[in-house]
Amino acid sequence: MKEFITKDPDNSPEDFLKLNREIINGTANGKVLWQPRIDCWYDDRIFTHGKLSGQYEGMSRMELYRELGCSARLYEYNNCLERFEIEPVMRRSEKLSQLHTRHYIETPLGTLTYIESRNKSNGGSYKSEWMVKSEKDIRKLIWLENNTHWKFNRENWILNNTLYKNLGLPCLFIQRINIQHAIIDTFGYECTVEWLYDNPKIMEEYFEASENSAMRSINALALSPFEWINFGDNIHGRLITNEWFEKYILPAYHRRCETLKRAGKFTFAHWDGDCAPILKYAKESSLDAIEAISPLPQGDVTLEEIKEALGDEVFLIDGIPAILFDEIYPIQQLEAMVEKLIDLFAPKLILGISDEMSSTGDIERIRFVGEIVDKYNASL
């Protein structure tokens, strides 16, 4: 990597929105944006202690970003896309215990139920019972997807602009791509695989309904002020076959991207699992960028393999393995990784953490990476 010519850094919080925009539009003159996600680290401390400690005591999430001198991936703007149903749907919940809640979705075809569970160590939740137990449940889900519509909430947009001013471009993630929506949101993994093998026809009906719903959200977003839009797919390349990727995911990516790019939007998807089996689809996907690819020593691909797959066409968003923010890894290893990422991927790089810094990470390493990026940008 070339020697940095140290000048006064010009990458201040007031510049992050502008730089974010310039990078995705290719007008940043080679600069890199440091945009880590620290939600897990922050949320676990708030859950456990009710506040941050030490020099960051009393700070909100966004105040912490400003203090650390880095940009934020502003998924807080998810509240600007609202779901509604043409035919009213009754939703209710029943508390089963302190940690378990059964949810009911009443449709004209019958009631869907699932159980949401929590634990005592953090504020997260997961489905311990899924919606689909029979073919009748799939029919109810198809009806629900067909009845789902979306609208842009301008009031929330205006409020968010006040709350998160200049920390980055407003961002949101939309409904996961067909098979991932089934795996993560409705069927669960085992049930999705079983139905794909046993009755692919009804699964394809469900995929079509879920993608049509997603396209209605995309049509609403195409008319909105959003400039970049994420497909929050959470893809793990070893849980889906190449046949499924080619048959279901790629055509849906093409359809989504065609509409959004026609409206001038930048598109990216979240591939945060093993990526070796699917990296070859990056250029073919029509996506402008891939978010959260995890290289070695955390993931299953090297930086060189990622670069070969993305080429000079596709942006990399993130790229630093999250584990390098833990003190068990020497800070020199983190520094070398950052420098190599900039060498290989700038200017098509929004530097971040793949996927998020863990609750055991050293928050001061966020500031350390920011200093490297500041010096690099000042040297241009």
C-alpha positions as CSV (number, residue, x, y, z in Angstrom):
1,M,0.0,0.0,0.0
2,K,1.3,3.5,-0.8
3,E,2.7,5.6,2.0
4,F,0.1,8.0,3.4
5,I,0.9,11.7,3.2
6,T,-0.5,12.9,6.5
7,K,-2.6,16.0,6.3
8,D,-5.4,17.2,8.6
9,P,-8.2,14.7,8.1
10,D,-11.1,16.2,6.2
11,N,-13.6,13.4,7.0
12,S,-15.7,14.9,9.7
13,P,-19.3,13.9,10.7
14,E,-20.7,16.8,8.7
15,D,-19.2,15.2,5.6
16,F,-20.5,11.6,6.0
17,L,-23.8,12.0,4.1
18,K,-22.1,13.8,1.3
19,L,-19.2,11.3,1.0
20,N,-21.6,8.4,1.2
21,R,-23.5,9.8,-1.8
22,E,-20.4,10.6,-3.7
23,I,-19.0,7.1,-3.3
24,I,-22.0,5.3,-4.6
25,N,-22.2,7.8,-7.5
26,G,-18.5,7.4,-8.3
27,T,-17.6,11.0,-7.7
28,A,-15.6,10.7,-4.4
29,N,-12.2,10.9,-6.1
30,G,-11.1,7.6,-4.5
31,K,-12.1,8.4,-0.9
32,V,-13.3,5.7,1.4
33,L,-16.1,5.9,4.0
34,W,-15.7,4.2,7.4
35,Q,-19.2,3.0,8.3
36,P,-19.1,0.3,10.9
37,R,-22.2,-1.3,12.5
38,I,-21.9,-1.4,16.3
39,D,-25.5,-2.1,17.2
40,C,-24.7,-5.5,18.9
41,W,-22.0,-3.9,21.1
42,Y,-24.2,-1.0,22.0
43,D,-27.5,-2.9,22.5
44,D,-26.0,-5.6,24.7
45,R,-24.6,-3.0,27.1
46,I,-27.9,-1.1,27.3
47,F,-29.7,-4.4,27.9
48,T,-27.3,-5.5,30.6
49,H,-26.5,-2.2,32.3
50,G,-29.1,0.2,31.1
51,K,-26.4,2.6,29.9
52,L,-22.9,2.8,28.6
53,S,-20.0,3.2,31.1
54,G,-16.8,5.2,31.3
55,Q,-16.2,8.0,28.9
56,Y,-19.3,7.1,26.8
57,E,-21.7,7.1,29.7
58,G,-25.1,8.6,28.9
59,M,-24.5,8.6,25.1
60,S,-27.2,7.5,22.6
61,R,-26.2,5.3,19.7
62,M,-25.9,8.2,17.4
63,E,-24.0,10.3,19.9
64,L,-21.5,7.4,20.1
65,Y,-21.1,7.4,16.4
66,R,-20.4,11.1,16.4
67,E,-17.9,10.7,19.3
68,L,-16.1,7.9,17.5
69,G,-15.9,10.0,14.3
70,C,-17.5,7.5,12.0
71,S,-20.5,7.2,9.7
72,A,-23.6,5.0,10.5
73,R,-25.5,2.6,8.3
74,L,-28.8,4.3,8.9
75,Y,-31.3,1.4,9.0
76,E,-33.3,3.5,11.4
77,Y,-35.0,4.6,8.2
78,N,-36.8,1.3,8.0
79,N,-39.8,3.0,9.6
80,C,-40.2,5.0,6.4
81,L,-41.7,1.9,4.6
82,E,-45.1,1.0,6.1
83,R,-46.9,-2.3,5.5
84,F,-50.7,-2.3,5.2
85,E,-53.4,-4.8,4.1
86,I,-56.2,-4.1,1.7
87,E,-58.5,-6.5,3.5
88,P,-58.0,-6.0,7.3
89,V,-56.1,-8.7,9.1
90,M,-56.5,-9.3,12.8
91,R,-53.2,-9.7,14.8
92,R,-53.1,-10.6,18.4
93,S,-50.6,-12.0,20.9
94,E,-50.7,-14.3,24.0
95,K,-48.0,-14.3,26.6
96,L,-47.1,-17.9,27.3
97,S,-44.3,-17.1,29.8
98,Q,-41.8,-14.4,30.6
99,L,-39.8,-15.4,27.6
100,H,-42.3,-16.9,25.1
101,T,-45.2,-15.3,23.2
102,R,-47.6,-16.9,20.8
103,H,-48.7,-14.6,17.9
104,Y,-51.9,-15.1,15.9
105,I,-52.6,-13.8,12.4
106,E,-56.2,-14.3,11.4
107,T,-57.0,-14.5,7.7
108,P,-60.1,-15.5,5.8
109,L,-58.5,-18.9,5.2
110,G,-57.8,-19.5,8.8
111,T,-55.4,-18.5,11.5
112,L,-51.6,-18.6,11.3
113,T,-49.7,-19.0,14.6
114,Y,-46.0,-18.8,15.6
115,I,-44.1,-18.5,18.9
116,E,-41.5,-15.8,19.5
117,S,-38.9,-16.5,22.2
118,R,-36.4,-14.4,24.0
119,N,-33.5,-15.1,26.4
120,K,-32.1,-13.4,29.5
121,S,-28.7,-12.5,28.1
122,N,-29.8,-9.9,25.4
123,G,-32.7,-8.2,23.8
124,G,-33.0,-10.3,20.7
125,S,-35.8,-12.7,19.8
126,Y,-36.2,-15.8,17.6
127,K,-39.0,-18.0,16.3
128,S,-39.2,-21.2,18.3
129,E,-42.3,-22.3,16.4
130,W,-42.8,-21.4,12.8
131,M,-46.0,-20.4,10.9
132,V,-46.1,-23.4,8.5
133,K,-47.3,-26.7,9.9
134,S,-49.4,-27.8,6.8
135,E,-50.2,-27.1,3.2
136,K,-53.2,-25.1,4.5
137,D,-50.8,-22.8,6.3
138,I,-48.9,-22.1,3.1
139,R,-52.2,-21.2,1.4
140,K,-52.9,-18.7,4.2
141,L,-49.4,-17.2,3.8
142,I,-50.0,-16.9,0.0
143,W,-53.2,-15.0,0.7
144,L,-51.4,-12.8,3.2
145,E,-48.7,-11.9,0.8
146,N,-51.2,-11.2,-2.0
147,N,-53.1,-8.9,0.4
148,T,-50.0,-7.0,1.5
149,H,-49.2,-3.5,0.2
150,W,-46.6,-0.8,1.1
151,K,-46.4,3.0,1.3
152,F,-43.7,5.5,2.0
153,N,-44.0,7.5,5.2
154,R,-42.8,11.0,4.6
155,E,-43.4,12.2,8.2
156,N,-41.0,9.6,9.5
157,W,-38.5,10.6,6.8
158,I,-38.5,14.2,7.9
159,L,-38.2,13.3,11.6
160,N,-35.3,10.9,10.9
161,N,-33.5,13.6,8.9
162,T,-33.5,15.7,12.1
163,L,-32.4,12.8,14.3
164,Y,-29.6,11.4,12.2
165,K,-28.4,14.4,10.2
166,N,-25.2,13.9,8.2
167,L,-24.2,10.6,9.7
168,G,-24.8,8.8,6.4
169,L,-27.3,8.3,3.6
170,P,-30.7,7.2,4.7
171,C,-31.0,3.5,4.2
172,L,-33.4,0.6,4.7
173,F,-33.7,-3.0,3.9
174,I,-36.8,-4.5,2.3
175,Q,-38.4,-8.0,2.5
176,R,-35.9,-10.7,2.0
177,I,-35.7,-12.5,-1.3
178,N,-38.2,-15.4,-1.8
179,I,-36.3,-18.4,-0.4
180,Q,-34.6,-16.4,2.3
181,H,-37.9,-14.9,3.3
182,A,-39.2,-18.4,3.8
183,I,-36.1,-19.7,5.6
184,I,-35.8,-16.8,8.1
185,D,-39.3,-15.3,8.4
186,T,-42.1,-17.9,7.8
187,F,-41.1,-21.5,7.3
188,G,-37.8,-22.0,9.0
189,Y,-34.9,-23.8,7.3
190,E,-35.9,-27.5,7.6
191,C,-39.5,-26.8,6.6
192,T,-38.4,-24.8,3.6
193,V,-36.1,-27.5,2.3
194,E,-38.7,-30.3,2.9
195,W,-41.4,-28.4,1.0
196,L,-39.1,-27.5,-1.9
197,Y,-38.3,-31.2,-2.4
198,D,-41.8,-32.5,-1.6
199,N,-44.0,-29.9,-3.3
200,P,-42.0,-27.4,-5.3
201,K,-45.2,-26.2,-7.1
202,I,-46.8,-24.7,-4.0
203,M,-43.4,-23.3,-2.8
204,E,-43.1,-21.5,-6.2
205,E,-46.6,-20.1,-5.7
206,Y,-45.5,-18.8,-2.4
207,F,-42.3,-17.3,-3.8
208,E,-44.3,-15.6,-6.5
209,A,-46.7,-14.1,-4.0
210,S,-43.9,-12.9,-1.7
211,E,-41.9,-11.4,-4.6
212,N,-45.0,-9.6,-5.9
213,S,-45.4,-8.1,-2.4
214,A,-41.8,-7.1,-2.4
215,M,-42.2,-5.5,-5.8
216,R,-45.1,-3.4,-4.4
217,S,-42.7,-2.1,-1.8
218,I,-40.1,-1.4,-4.5
219,N,-42.6,0.5,-6.6
220,A,-43.3,2.7,-3.5
221,L,-39.6,3.2,-2.9
222,A,-38.8,4.0,-6.5
223,L,-40.8,7.2,-6.0
224,S,-39.2,8.0,-2.6
225,P,-36.1,10.1,-1.8
226,F,-34.1,6.9,-0.8
227,E,-30.8,6.7,-2.8
228,W,-29.6,3.3,-1.8
229,I,-31.7,0.2,-0.9
230,N,-30.7,-3.0,0.7
231,F,-32.1,-6.5,0.2
232,G,-31.6,-7.8,3.8
233,D,-31.2,-11.4,2.7
234,N,-28.8,-12.9,5.2
235,I,-27.7,-15.4,2.7
236,H,-25.5,-18.4,3.8
237,G,-24.1,-20.0,0.6
238,R,-24.0,-23.5,2.1
239,L,-27.6,-23.6,3.1
240,I,-29.0,-23.2,-0.4
241,T,-28.1,-25.1,-3.6
242,N,-26.7,-23.4,-6.7
243,E,-29.8,-24.7,-8.5
244,W,-32.0,-22.8,-6.1
245,F,-29.9,-19.7,-6.3
246,E,-30.1,-19.7,-10.1
247,K,-33.8,-20.6,-10.3
248,Y,-35.2,-18.4,-7.6
249,I,-32.8,-15.8,-6.3
250,L,-31.1,-14.5,-9.5
251,P,-34.4,-13.8,-11.4
252,A,-35.8,-12.0,-8.4
253,Y,-32.6,-9.9,-8.1
254,H,-32.9,-9.0,-11.8
255,R,-36.5,-7.9,-11.5
256,R,-35.9,-5.9,-8.3
257,C,-32.8,-4.2,-9.6
258,E,-34.3,-3.3,-13.0
259,T,-37.1,-1.3,-11.3
260,L,-34.9,0.4,-8.8
261,K,-32.1,1.2,-11.2
262,R,-34.5,2.7,-13.6
263,A,-35.5,5.0,-10.7
264,G,-31.8,5.9,-10.1
265,K,-31.4,3.8,-6.9
266,F,-28.2,2.0,-5.8
267,T,-29.0,-1.7,-4.8
268,F,-27.1,-4.0,-2.5
269,A,-27.8,-7.3,-0.7
270,H,-26.6,-8.8,2.6
271,W,-24.6,-12.0,2.2
272,D,-23.3,-12.6,5.7
273,G,-22.8,-16.4,5.8
274,D,-20.3,-18.5,3.9
275,C,-19.9,-17.0,0.4
276,A,-17.5,-19.3,-1.4
277,P,-20.3,-21.2,-3.2
278,I,-22.2,-18.1,-4.4
279,L,-19.5,-15.4,-5.0
280,K,-19.5,-16.4,-8.7
281,Y,-23.0,-14.9,-9.0
282,A,-22.1,-11.4,-7.8
283,K,-21.6,-9.8,-11.2
284,E,-24.5,-11.7,-12.7
285,S,-26.9,-10.6,-9.9
286,S,-27.4,-7.0,-11.2
287,L,-26.7,-5.7,-7.7
288,D,-24.5,-2.6,-7.4
289,A,-22.9,-4.0,-4.2
290,I,-22.7,-6.8,-1.8
291,E,-22.8,-6.1,2.0
292,A,-21.2,-8.1,4.8
293,I,-19.1,-10.7,2.9
294,S,-16.9,-12.1,5.7
295,P,-13.3,-13.0,4.7
296,L,-10.8,-15.2,6.5
297,P,-10.1,-15.7,9.4
298,Q,-13.9,-15.5,10.1
299,G,-15.5,-16.4,6.8
300,D,-14.6,-18.9,4.1
301,V,-13.1,-16.6,1.4
302,T,-9.9,-14.6,0.9
303,L,-9.9,-10.9,0.0
304,E,-8.4,-11.9,-3.3
305,E,-11.3,-14.3,-4.0
306,I,-13.8,-11.5,-3.2
307,K,-12.0,-9.1,-5.5
308,E,-11.9,-11.6,-8.3
309,A,-15.7,-12.2,-7.9
310,L,-16.7,-8.5,-7.7
311,G,-14.1,-7.2,-10.2
312,D,-14.3,-3.5,-10.9
313,E,-18.0,-3.6,-11.4
314,V,-19.5,-4.4,-8.0
315,F,-18.9,-2.5,-4.8
316,L,-17.9,-4.1,-1.5
317,I,-19.7,-2.8,1.5
318,D,-18.0,-3.8,4.9
319,G,-15.2,-6.4,4.6
320,I,-13.4,-6.3,8.0
321,P,-14.0,-9.6,9.9
322,A,-15.8,-8.7,13.1
323,I,-13.5,-10.9,15.2
324,L,-10.6,-8.6,14.5
325,F,-12.1,-6.1,16.8
326,D,-11.7,-8.5,19.7
327,E,-8.5,-8.1,21.7
328,I,-7.5,-11.7,21.2
329,Y,-6.4,-10.6,17.7
330,P,-3.4,-8.2,17.6
331,I,-4.3,-4.7,16.4
332,Q,-1.6,-5.0,13.8
333,Q,-3.7,-7.7,12.1
334,L,-6.6,-5.4,12.0
335,E,-4.5,-2.6,10.6
336,A,-3.1,-4.9,7.8
337,M,-6.6,-6.0,6.9
338,V,-7.9,-2.4,6.6
339,E,-5.0,-1.4,4.4
340,K,-5.4,-4.4,2.2
341,L,-9.1,-3.8,1.8
342,I,-8.4,-0.2,0.7
343,D,-5.7,-1.3,-1.6
344,L,-7.9,-3.9,-3.3
345,F,-11.4,-2.3,-3.4
346,A,-11.1,1.5,-3.3
347,P,-12.8,3.5,-4.8
348,K,-15.7,0.9,-4.9
349,L,-15.6,0.4,-1.1
350,I,-17.7,1.5,1.8
351,L,-15.6,0.1,4.6
352,G,-17.4,-1.6,7.5
353,I,-17.6,-4.6,9.7
354,S,-18.7,-8.0,8.4
355,D,-21.2,-8.3,10.0
356,E,-21.2,-6.2,13.2
357,M,-18.8,-5.7,16.0
358,S,-19.6,-8.2,18.8
359,S,-20.4,-7.3,22.4
360,T,-16.9,-8.5,23.3
361,G,-15.2,-6.1,20.8
362,D,-12.9,-3.2,21.8
363,I,-14.8,0.0,20.9
364,E,-11.6,1.9,20.6
365,R,-10.6,-0.1,17.6
366,I,-13.5,1.7,15.8
367,R,-11.6,4.9,16.3
368,F,-8.3,3.3,15.3
369,V,-9.7,2.2,11.9
370,G,-11.2,5.7,11.5
371,E,-7.8,7.2,11.9
372,I,-6.4,4.9,9.1
373,V,-9.2,5.9,6.8
374,D,-8.8,9.6,7.6
375,K,-5.1,9.5,6.8
376,Y,-5.8,7.7,3.6
377,N,-8.4,10.1,2.4
378,A,-6.2,13.1,3.4
379,S,-3.4,11.6,1.2
380,L,-5.4,11.7,-2.0
